[in-house]
């Protein structure tokens, strides 16, 4: 016998309200992207006149042609890719190797270590002591200054530890040890393969952080050849007023258009990767943060 569930009026109204709220949130999210893209391909007078609101006007691709021909943009793009790929790989490796032993009940001193890790979430040495350490370690003015000082995040370690503690039973490593497996074999043959969800979450968190980072470059990288893409965007966005006043109309419009072009170029890779990691992101955060 098939029983068909009849939704009440209140349930239908609630669904419509949720759909409306989600639709508004989607529009609010999409609008800035569409606005930036429209300005990046609009004509000079439309940009400076402020008439570009949603759709482009006097479409031109000269901004993208200028950026494609710019060696500075390509060099900074390579630097950003290097910082993101190397930094994310290092972050995930350290986070996993730290979180796994902390997730095992038989690991002595794990409560004290967790206290030290959590302590750094509220208190830090500050910019000046960190700068002194980076300089004394010989990292100043090198690529490694962008990745080593942020090699692991306390919050990511806590989420990963909780996830591993909830999804890998204590009996599994014990059974593997009885069969002759050592800790490294257990980690690479058992722990890593079943942790794809939380690894994807960490990759997304760390990659977005590295991709958007510009402040460490501002402090540690005096050489422009090592600057990431965000530093190029920063220089475009904070063009000195006196320099902008000396520019001709078309030059000002070109700089303004290039700002929007570089924003699009810097944003598209993350937008392209996020949909593939979204399902892992939601599942990993919910399991890692709520289960204990």
C-alpha positions as MATLAB code, in Angstrom:
seq = 'XXXXXXXXXXXXXXXXXXXXXXXXXXXXXXXXXXXXXXXXXXXXXXXXXXXXXXXXXXXXXXXXXXXXXXXXXXXXXXXXXXXXXXXXXXXXXXXXXXXXXXXXXXXXXXXXXXXXXXXXXXXXXXXXXXXXXXXXXXXXXXXXXXXXXXXXXXXXXXXXXXXXXXXXXXXXXXXXXXXXXXXXXXXXXXXXXXXXXXXXXXXXXXXXXXXXXXXXXXXXXXXXXXXXXXXXXXXXXXXXXXXXXXXXXXXXXXXXXXXXXXXXXXXXXXXXXXXXXXXXXXXXXXXXXXXX';
ca = [
       0.000    0.000    0.000;
       1.492    3.322   -1.060;
       1.027    6.118    1.420;
       1.523    9.530   -0.110;
       2.724   12.168    2.278;
       0.789   15.413    1.998;
       2.770   18.478    2.928;
       1.036   21.040    5.047;
       0.679   24.678    4.063;
       3.236   25.687    6.682;
       5.806   23.241    5.248;
       5.270   24.525    1.717;
       5.593   28.127    2.870;
       8.791   27.234    4.709;
      10.231   25.645    1.549;
       9.337   28.717   -0.505;
      10.927   30.970    2.112;
      14.120   28.889    2.116;
      14.229   28.916   -1.687;
      13.761   32.694   -1.685;
      16.536   33.250    0.855;
      18.910   30.969   -1.044;
      18.091   32.698   -4.328;
      18.817   36.110   -2.821;
      22.089   34.787   -1.353;
      23.069   33.391   -4.768;
      22.346   36.719   -6.470;
      24.309   38.628   -3.831;
      27.233   36.263   -4.398;
      27.119   36.360   -8.189;
      26.626   40.114   -8.555;
      30.189   41.205   -7.530;
      31.711   38.676   -9.940;
      29.474   39.820  -12.785;
      30.129   43.472  -11.940;
      33.911   43.016  -12.014;
      33.774   41.020  -15.258;
      31.519   43.588  -16.938;
      33.894   46.408  -16.018;
      36.896   44.408  -17.207;
      35.537   44.334  -20.780;
      33.763   47.704  -20.924;
      34.889   50.848  -22.717;
      36.822   53.677  -21.092;
      33.997   56.226  -20.889;
      31.560   53.704  -19.461;
      34.031   52.712  -16.734;
      34.963   56.235  -15.628;
      31.391   57.416  -16.036;
      30.211   54.744  -13.599;
      27.479   53.592  -15.952;
      28.497   49.908  -15.872;
      26.230   48.282  -13.333;
      25.392   44.767  -14.497;
      26.070   44.331  -18.227;
      29.193   45.499  -20.091;
      29.088   48.536  -22.371;
      31.228   49.194  -25.459;
      32.795   45.749  -25.129;
      36.558   45.623  -25.573;
      39.141   42.979  -24.701;
      42.066   45.368  -24.609;
      42.417   44.949  -20.845;
      42.913   41.189  -21.109;
      45.304   41.681  -24.040;
      47.365   44.079  -21.924;
      47.487   41.698  -18.980;
      48.388   38.719  -21.172;
      51.332   40.669  -22.615;
      52.531   41.806  -19.173;
      55.631   39.941  -17.982;
      55.033   41.242  -14.458;
      51.612   39.594  -14.280;
      52.883   36.262  -15.629;
      55.853   36.295  -13.255;
      53.634   37.070  -10.277;
      51.173   34.416  -11.458;
      53.958   31.832  -11.453;
      55.001   32.947   -7.981;
      51.443   32.597   -6.708;
      51.149   29.109   -8.194;
      54.456   28.157   -6.557;
      53.470   29.506   -3.154;
      50.050   27.863   -3.360;
      51.187   24.420   -4.534;
      54.317   24.097   -2.376;
      52.714   25.758    0.638;
      49.544   23.656    0.460;
      51.484   20.401    0.076;
      53.625   21.300    3.093;
      50.572   22.385    5.110;
      48.627   19.187    4.435;
      51.641   16.942    5.134;
      52.375   18.589    8.491;
      48.703   18.782    9.487;
      48.128   15.083    8.809;
      51.321   13.897   10.524;
      50.552   16.018   13.600;
      46.827   15.259   13.777;
      47.067   11.481   13.452;
      49.123   10.733   16.608;
      47.041   13.284   18.521;
      43.915   11.322   17.551;
      45.213    8.107   19.182;
      44.288    7.568   22.824;
      47.507    5.665   23.482;
      49.716    8.623   22.538;
      51.249    9.982   25.730;
      51.159   13.706   26.298;
      48.559   14.381   23.627;
      46.447   16.534   25.972;
      49.427   18.770   26.744;
      50.329   19.060   23.063;
      46.742   19.908   22.179;
      46.830   22.645   24.806;
      49.965   24.143   23.239;
      48.417   24.000   19.770;
      45.129   25.553   20.910;
      47.040   28.200   22.873;
      48.441   29.625   19.633;
      44.908   30.346   18.422;
      44.525   33.070   21.074;
      48.094   34.269   21.624;
      50.944   34.807   19.189;
      54.349   36.444   19.222;
      53.318   39.299   16.934;
      54.730   40.672   13.708;
      58.094   41.974   14.985;
      59.231   38.764   16.783;
      58.093   36.703   13.803;
      60.017   38.967   11.436;
      63.162   38.617   13.571;
      62.844   34.824   13.546;
      62.333   34.737    9.779;
      65.373   36.955    9.237;
      67.596   35.010   11.657;
      66.651   31.719    9.984;
      67.797   33.099    6.634;
      64.316   33.041    5.122;
      64.045   36.781    4.500;
      63.906   37.709    0.808;
      63.392   34.047   -0.191;
      60.352   32.118   -1.408;
      60.331   30.016    1.752;
      59.338   33.031    3.827;
      55.889   32.705    2.259;
      55.308   29.061    3.207;
      57.385   27.992    6.227;
      56.117   30.514    8.845;
      52.553   29.318    8.126;
      53.377   25.621    7.750;
      50.375   24.530    9.835;
      47.210   26.067   11.268;
      45.971   25.140   14.730;
      42.316   25.074   13.662;
      43.018   22.700   10.777;
      44.978   20.380   13.080;
      42.067   20.281   15.544;
      39.497   19.531   12.806;
      41.724   16.851   11.278;
      42.418   15.233   14.641;
      38.696   15.088   15.441;
      37.935   13.614   12.016;
      40.598   10.890   12.350;
      39.514   10.111   15.895;
      35.909    9.696   14.739;
      36.565    7.662   11.578;
      39.537    5.418   12.367;
      38.847    3.002   15.187;
      41.648    2.217   17.618;
      41.421   -1.483   16.706;
      42.496   -0.888   13.101;
      46.078    0.292   13.826;
      46.367   -2.358   16.552;
      45.378   -5.125   14.121;
      47.854   -3.826   11.567;
      50.650   -3.861   14.150;
      49.845   -7.479   15.012;
      50.291   -8.266   11.305;
      53.741   -6.655   11.408;
      53.030   -3.155   10.105;
      54.964   -0.251   11.574;
      53.644    3.267   12.199;
      54.701    4.615    8.802;
      53.031    1.718    7.002;
      49.843    2.244    8.982;
      49.873    5.970    8.230;
      50.454    5.714    4.470;
      48.565    2.464    3.778;
      45.546    2.932    6.078;
      45.187    6.465    7.428;
      45.863    8.508    4.281;
      43.623    6.455    1.907;
      40.586    6.755    4.198;
      41.167   10.472    4.867;
      40.489   11.851    1.389;
      37.594   13.954    2.686;
      39.524   15.814    5.371;
      42.573   16.114    3.102;
      40.386   17.826    0.488;
      39.078   20.195    3.159;
      42.621   21.072    4.218;
      43.700   21.559    0.607;
      40.851   24.010    0.055;
      41.484   25.950    3.274;
      45.236   26.217    2.806;
      45.156   26.835   -0.958;
      42.721   29.747   -0.628;
      44.883   31.222    2.136;
      48.063   31.019    0.059;
      46.372   32.264   -3.096;
      45.052   35.400   -1.376;
      48.132   36.095    0.763;
      49.881   39.397    0.172;
      50.830   40.652    3.664;
      53.731   38.177    4.152;
      55.102   39.260    0.764;
      54.813   42.882    1.848;
      56.954   42.134    4.908;
      59.391   39.444    3.818;
      59.902   39.944    0.059;
      61.624   43.200   -0.948;
      62.376   41.778   -4.409;
      59.465   42.479   -6.832;
      60.446   39.402   -8.857;
      59.221   37.238   -5.958;
      55.934   39.037   -5.417;
      52.670   37.077   -5.826;
      49.765   38.155   -7.997;
      48.010   39.810   -5.062;
      50.876   42.299   -4.731;
      50.411   43.349   -8.356;
      46.714   43.824   -7.684;
      47.529   45.800   -4.547;
      49.796   48.168   -6.493;
      47.018   48.740   -9.018;
      44.356   49.349   -6.373;
      46.338   51.848   -4.288;
      47.780   53.932   -7.120;
      49.018   57.208   -5.555;
      46.514   60.071   -6.108;
      49.190   62.435   -7.415;
      50.237   59.881  -10.028;
      46.628   59.319  -11.076;
      46.099   63.069  -11.450;
      49.004   63.298  -13.916;
      47.490   60.605  -16.147;
      45.445   61.275  -19.240;
      41.816   60.190  -19.471;
      42.532   57.018  -21.442;
      45.429   56.090  -19.138;
      43.244   56.353  -16.042;
      40.546   54.270  -17.713;
      43.152   51.681  -18.730;
      44.485   51.371  -15.186;
      40.945   51.084  -13.821;
      40.078   48.395  -16.370;
      43.293   46.519  -15.628;
      42.357   46.451  -11.959;
      39.173   44.578  -12.794;
      41.036   42.289  -15.214;
      43.645   41.315  -12.614;
      40.870   40.707  -10.063;
      39.200   38.316  -12.505;
      42.481   36.596  -13.347;
      43.262   36.184   -9.669;
      39.810   34.897   -8.739;
      38.974   32.458  -11.552;
      41.350   29.613  -10.526;
      39.837   29.357   -7.039;
      36.318   29.577   -8.477;
      37.172   26.777  -10.899;
      38.575   24.464   -8.216;
      35.961   25.030   -5.517;
      33.041   23.115   -7.139;
      35.153   19.942   -7.293;
      36.015   20.167   -3.583;
      32.677   21.450   -2.294;
      31.176   18.060   -1.372;
      34.335   17.076    0.500;
      34.412   20.466    2.155;
      30.882   20.237    3.581;
      31.203   16.610    4.667;
      34.659   17.026    6.177;
      33.845   20.132    8.162;
      30.624   18.665    9.554;
      32.250   15.378   10.591;
      35.490   16.930   11.795;
      33.886   19.734   13.760;
      30.795   18.129   15.271;
      31.774   14.585   16.104;
      33.885   14.012   19.164;
];
